[in-house]
Amino acid sequence: MSKGKVLIIVGDATETVDTLYPYYRLIEGGYEPVVAAPEKRLYQMVLHEVKPGWTITK
């Protein structure tokens, strides 16, 4: 049973890590993530610049 719903708002060029990480963490925590955007369509997610020698976990 879900603890409740949590809204995640996305738009054009939404950051992949900043969207998917909380999405899956909310599910793990027992919440139901609801993704919303300005209009109903597919949105392209992006991974913005990562500094040389860094990983997305640093």
JOMO-V967518 format. One record per helix or strand. SS is the DSSP state (A for helix, B for strand). FROM is the first residue (numbers start at 0). TO is the last residue. If there is no record, write none. Layout:
BEGIN
SS_FROM_TO / SS_FROM_TO
END
This chain:
BEGIN
B_4_8 / B_13_14 / A_15_27 / B_31_35 / B_44_45
END
